[in-house]
Amino acid sequence: MRWGLLGAGWIASEMALAIRDTSQQVVAVGSRDLPRAQEFVADHAPAARAHGDYASLVADPQVDAVYVASPHSEHLEHALLAIRAGKHVLVEKAMAPTADAAAQIVAAAREADVFCMEAMWTRFLPHIDVLRQVLDSGILGEVSTVLADHSIPLWPDGPERLASPDLAGGAMLDLGIYPLSFASLALGGITEAQGLGSLTDRGVDRRMAFVVQGPSGAVGSLATDMSVSSPTTASVNGTWARLELETMFYQPTTMRLVGKDGVVLDTMTGDPIEQHRGLRHEVTEVALRVAAGERESPVMPLDESVRILEVAEGLLSSLRPSRT
């Protein structure tokens, strides 16, 4: 696969490094600022072409797939730009700021017959693949609860995109989306959700604790906060055993299978050095599915991405005073 990176920020640089770990390549980078694109190419993808606008990037005939690495608020516009150019798209999580915008992306990709996926990289990491196999095997017994949190002090001194309402800022779409997606995987979907939290003085969500329920009646207790540091751990708890994921559960990390008597039955040790180079697994997923002629991934289905955003929207709306 030959990739075009739409955006020249930090996450795009991490993706460029991850792509270099595969047999794929970055052939083009686009930014609204040509010198920035040129600097990015020099630093991270020396063989790529630099484009000073996104229209030129998606029109580049050498590009097979576009990675949308712009802020959440721009995902709809930029994903549609790539789709209408006939490119496959990998859209950084969260797929869009709203469920309706995500649904528009999905509908456009299906109509254009191109591959589309939300870049929820956690779904494709080795320990999460093992977690999925454990769930399918039933060795946990009946899953009853899921616990997960993700809090990092990125506000008020962090990037403007997290603080700004115009850029779809807030904790949920950047941090909380991880425990929400994790719970959706472990519970087999989310049917109900309720939460409590508070907003910043600019009106974006600072923190939220929320509970969700899956179709079996099992529940998840989740939390996110962009002003503090938390353990950022997770567990899936069944009647026979549980899976415990160590800190930074959404990255390559250590996972333990623990019996109901508290005895550790097995351990899968993560590689902390790998960190964001684990993005290569989702890149490989895109290439494999495209090569097979498929247009979405069963590991991160498009309809599930939309549903997760519906849940996130509902939770966020409960923080904002109703207008009469």
Secondary structure, DSSP 8 states (H G I E B T S, - for coil): -EEEEE--SHHHHHHHHHHHTSS-EEEEEE-SSHHHHHHHHHHH-TTSEEESSHHHHHH-TT-SEEEE-S-GGGHHHHHHHHHHTT-EEEEESSS-SSHHHHHHHHHHHHHHT--EEEE-GGGGSHHHHHHHHHHHHTTT-SEEEEEEEEE---TTTS-HHHH-GGGT-SHIIIIIHHHHHHHHHHHTS-SEEEEEEEE-TTSSEEEEEEEEE-TTS-EEEEEEESSS-----EEEEESSEEEEE-SSTTSS--EEEEETTS-EEEEE---TTTGGGGGHHHHHHHHHHHHTT-SS-SSS-HHHHHHHHHHHHHHHHTTS----
